[in-house]
Amino acid sequence: MPIAPIIEDTTEPGPRGNYRKTAATRARILDAALDVFGEAGFDKGSLREVAEKAGISQAGLLHHYPNKVALLSAVLERRDERALSGLSSRPNGVEHLAYLVAYARESSLRPGEIDLFAVLSAEATRPDHPANDYMRRRYHWVSGIMRTSFEEAARAGLLREGIDPGEAASQLIALWDGLQIQWLLRVNDVVVADRLEQFIDLQLVRPLREIVQTEPA
Amino acid sequence: MPIAPIIEDTTEPGPRGNYRKTAATRARILDAALDVFGEAGFDKGSLREVAEKAGISQAGLLHHYPNKVALLSAVLERRDERALSGLSSRPNGVEHLAYLVAYARESSLRPGEIDLFAVLSAEATRPDHPANDYMRRRYHWVSGIMRTSFEEAARAGLLREGIDPGEAASQLIALWDGLQIQWLLRVNDVVVADRLEQFIDLQLVRPLREIVQTEPA
């Protein structure tokens, strides 16, 4: 896991400066939380460790995030927002699918993060888990995006006959989750992004790389 | 989760009777362990609860399984042995694939067990987890079986051109793991066995149900 960079605070005083300072502190806390939870797991990672890694006091941390669940939710939401912002800059469904492949490739550089999300995805299936609600909403949201992408591909005449966009979306998410487990276990020499691309290619009339010329990260 | 049946011990005394009695006690303990770990999770489920549910003393339990990890390993191995014994009675690769679909359908009747294995599969990706070694061996073993099944299908002229048996096996396991998460989260109305069958059908020249007339559980 990369060490969270210490963000230098060069903002001037005043409301806007304070706002920026708060944003920078929060970003530092979330980077630290991702590191700590990614290495030790959510159950075992402590707020004390997060505060230490972020270079602030525990009271300071609690001022921003009153408990571990609030902190975890913020980590999850930030990760999703980042992914979404990359997605929204793409013009259409097939470009979205190419983006997901690029995103999978790029996130393989952060194994601790993948580990955290793989374990959390499974643990949070339990109705009493603090992230259960978030994970359920997240699956609906992600599968909605992928479904729309496959629907747009269908309208552009790029989806193979007989492929149902909703099912293709659900299979793609399942593959992603399952391949990450194999990758983390270091079995089958899995390169997650390659496998996702192969699956998407099976749904399309032409390979993704022929339709989308580049695969920008 | 079904309550583990209390097995009545009607065996006569003597070495053979003792052996049978031991086997019956162990079966009762493993049923109880599956229930307890399936409901509470491996971390939170206690040996005390398992002993209580199995109707024996904690000392009696420790006589058979000296610690939680030994107990978990025995639960995992028994489950795999059962699955394997069903598999070995099938004559060839395509029949094996049909069996896996039937197995997925049948195990959906035991959600607690699926929950335990889904969470464990993810948690055990961590190298320091007590089941890490077992899970790695298990993935190699399961993907070997599936790969052989697809290879046999290829030799019988039933695999689509361009499909790599090893990759199809790895994708099938990943799909299975990932779909179980969606099923446990109750999103996307996933019926795991149906989705696995659809995936297998995509790899074959004819649908599984046309090749294997019945799908016995």
Boltz contact constraints between the chains, C-beta under 6 A:
constraints:
  - contact:
      token1: [A, 118]
      token2: [B, 122]
      max_distance: 6.0
  - contact:
      token1: [A, 119]
      token2: [B, 122]
      max_distance: 6.0
  - contact:
      token1: [A, 119]
      token2: [B, 123]
      max_distance: 6.0
  - contact:
      token1: [A, 121]
      token2: [B, 181]
      max_distance: 6.0
  - contact:
      token1: [A, 122]
      token2: [B, 118]
      max_distance: 6.0
  - contact:
      token1: [A, 122]
      token2: [B, 119]
      max_distance: 6.0
  - contact:
      token1: [A, 122]
      token2: [B, 122]
      max_distance: 6.0
  - contact:
      token1: [A, 122]
      token2: [B, 181]
      max_distance: 6.0
  - contact:
      token1: [A, 123]
      token2: [B, 119]
      max_distance: 6.0
  - contact:
      token1: [A, 125]
      token2: [B, 181]
      max_distance: 6.0
  - contact:
      token1: [A, 125]
      token2: [B, 184]
      max_distance: 6.0
  - contact:
      token1: [A, 125]
      token2: [B, 185]
      max_distance: 6.0
  - contact:
      token1: [A, 136]
      token2: [B, 185]
      max_distance: 6.0
  - contact:
      token1: [A, 139]
      token2: [B, 185]
      max_distance: 6.0
  - contact:
      token1: [A, 139]
      token2: [B, 187]
      max_distance: 6.0
  - contact:
      token1: [A, 140]
      token2: [B, 187]
      max_distance: 6.0
  - contact:
      token1: [A, 143]
      token2: [B, 188]
      max_distance: 6.0
  - contact:
      token1: [A, 170]
      token2: [B, 188]
      max_distance: 6.0
  - contact:
      token1: [A, 174]
      token2: [B, 175]
      max_distance: 6.0
  - contact:
      token1: [A, 174]
      token2: [B, 178]
      max_distance: 6.0
  - contact:
      token1: [A, 174]
      token2: [B, 179]
      max_distance: 6.0
  - contact:
      token1: [A, 175]
      token2: [B, 174]
      max_distance: 6.0
  - contact:
      token1: [A, 175]
      token2: [B, 175]
      max_distance: 6.0
  - contact:
      token1: [A, 175]
      token2: [B, 178]
      max_distance: 6.0
  - contact:
      token1: [A, 177]
      token2: [B, 178]
      max_distance: 6.0
  - contact:
      token1: [A, 177]
      token2: [B, 181]
      max_distance: 6.0
  - contact:
      token1: [A, 178]
      token2: [B, 174]
      max_distance: 6.0
  - contact:
      token1: [A, 178]
      token2: [B, 175]
      max_distance: 6.0
  - contact:
      token1: [A, 178]
      token2: [B, 177]
      max_distance: 6.0
  - contact:
      token1: [A, 178]
      token2: [B, 178]
      max_distance: 6.0
  - contact:
      token1: [A, 179]
      token2: [B, 174]
      max_distance: 6.0
  - contact:
      token1: [A, 181]
      token2: [B, 121]
      max_distance: 6.0
  - contact:
      token1: [A, 181]
      token2: [B, 122]
      max_distance: 6.0
  - contact:
      token1: [A, 181]
      token2: [B, 125]
      max_distance: 6.0
  - contact:
      token1: [A, 181]
      token2: [B, 177]
      max_distance: 6.0
  - contact:
      token1: [A, 184]
      token2: [B, 125]
      max_distance: 6.0
  - contact:
      token1: [A, 185]
      token2: [B, 125]
      max_distance: 6.0
  - contact:
      token1: [A, 185]
      token2: [B, 136]
      max_distance: 6.0
  - contact:
      token1: [A, 185]
      token2: [B, 139]
      max_distance: 6.0
  - contact:
      token1: [A, 187]
      token2: [B, 139]
      max_distance: 6.0
  - contact:
      token1: [A, 187]
      token2: [B, 140]
      max_distance: 6.0
  - contact:
      token1: [A, 188]
      token2: [B, 143]
      max_distance: 6.0
  - contact:
      token1: [A, 188]
      token2: [B, 170]
      max_distance: 6.0
